[in-house]
Amino acid sequence: MSAWSLEDARSAAASRIRFIFSAWHNQSARIFNIDVLTVVIAILLPWSTSGVAIGTALLFLALIPSMDWREFFDSLKRPISFLPIALVGLAVAGTLWSEAKWAERVYAIGPTLKLLALPALLYHYQRTDRGPWVFKGFVASCALLSLVSWLVMLDPALSLKGADAERGILVKNYIDQSQEFSLCLVALAFPIVTLLRERKFWQALLLCALALSFLLNMVFVIVSRTALVTMPAMLAVFALLHFRVRTNLICLGIAVVLAGLAWTGSPQLRMTVNRFASDYLIYKENLNQPTSIGYRLEFWTKSLHFFAEAPLIGHGTGSTRGLFERAATGPADLAAGQVIANPHNQTLAVAVQWGAVGVATLLAMWLSHFLLFRGEGLASWIGLLVVVQNLLTSLFNSHLFDFHAGWIYVLGVGIAGGTLWRQRMASTTGGTSS
């Protein structure tokens, strides 16, 4: 690099630093800093819970001085924005009729609070065109984690989880990792098809290789059963939206062949699939021995009974553990004797605490977000995919209230929804919104 070009680079870097630190009086700098901070949160999400928690706290602090409060409150009139707030409000109100200890009531509000970030992100990303930065950062971070996962499989001592580490898991757990990888894999389908239609074959090939890296990791390293159930459904949604019947039939044939090859070549995949049937049989035939499926069947049955006891407004916030304590029968090491605060189904988690009112609010929120993303474009596809994945995985887990899956939903819907609003306003006014 010549002396002139080096000096030019230093000048550009200094200019960018001055711009970043001008946020106290420069609205454009404030918005830029918020965008960068959101990218950092997306990059940290596959790796660190504490990093995301710190990042989101800083994000709220950065958002407050950047807002036009009149515009923000106007945006709350939309169901996609006020329904998440309504669910949080219901959790707060539910403390009034709960019989749980006050510490448990207050603690149970916590998992809902992340939903408050959703309206703020929807508002913010209608002011900026940097939404794709966040999605690219998340995919790149997951790609790096996929590579590290292979290394951990080869040398388990590399895992940060110590002796209890699951196969190929550096941090967190295989359910979170599988959700990340399956989300990235299916999300990449849209830009790949778009590039192929534009005859940009090299770029499409690069993204195909990236998608293949996620698929191979799930086939040969580790995958959750939830991902095995939900990923084909997400791919089917994409095919129905973007392909004709003949193309869908061809894709289905290719998928069957690839699935057969994966089944033949991966003992890990066969073991994961076979556990579906074996876990159920163990639970039904061997005195309710604890298995993953057995636990869920037990939790769901009891939760439906709790819901029937208080169908309108439920038992109140934080009541779930106490209800399971009273309903526990037999030894604690058997499925029927388990005491939990999470029934491993999002709808039932809401129904037990806040009854039909809570379920109606939850379903209305999911529906409003699903309907938001009807249409073409990358933002619509990512938003739709995030909603569909959360709907499907919430059949087996309380994923809206879980930290990792909940933040994927909040970031995905908030950023994609705000980006979509911006695009629609621009097309309506015939220009780019400010």
Order of alpha helices (4+ residues) and beta strands (2+ residues): alpha-alpha-alpha-alpha-alpha-alpha-alpha-alpha-alpha-alpha-alpha-alpha-alpha-alpha-alpha-alpha-alpha-alpha-alpha
